[in-house]
Amino acid sequence: MIIRSLDSNGDWNMGHGKSDFLSGQKAVALNIQTRLLSFLGNCPWDMKAGIDWITLLGKSNTATQIQLNVRTRILQSYGVLRINSLSASFKNRVLSLSFNINTKFTSNFSQKLENIINPTGA
């Protein structure tokens, strides 16, 4: 798997040839991050991709549904073999995710996505 890298603003890196692309574990990690940040219906070439964050975060008592959606997206990502642990917390209108996975490239890979969904835009 090869995926275009992103800059600090989340935009594609361009203009530096092959160094603008990631492969191996780095590509898997970025692919998972991108899939988890995607809102349902926001991808023009795949309107069924993404998570329905607006519905999930707009209602109370959806922690189980959030974890199931996140777990599904991670497991459907290229190169992921197993989820060892997953935690999600939604505090002060900010969602943070933490997980540890085994991939075809490494085992016990941990990733933390903090402040990924903030409806206030702050």
Summary of the structure (lengths in Angstrom):
residues: 122
radius of gyration: 14.8
end to end distance: 34.3
largest distance: 46.4
contacts: 310
relative contact order: 0.15
helix: 30%
strand: 34%
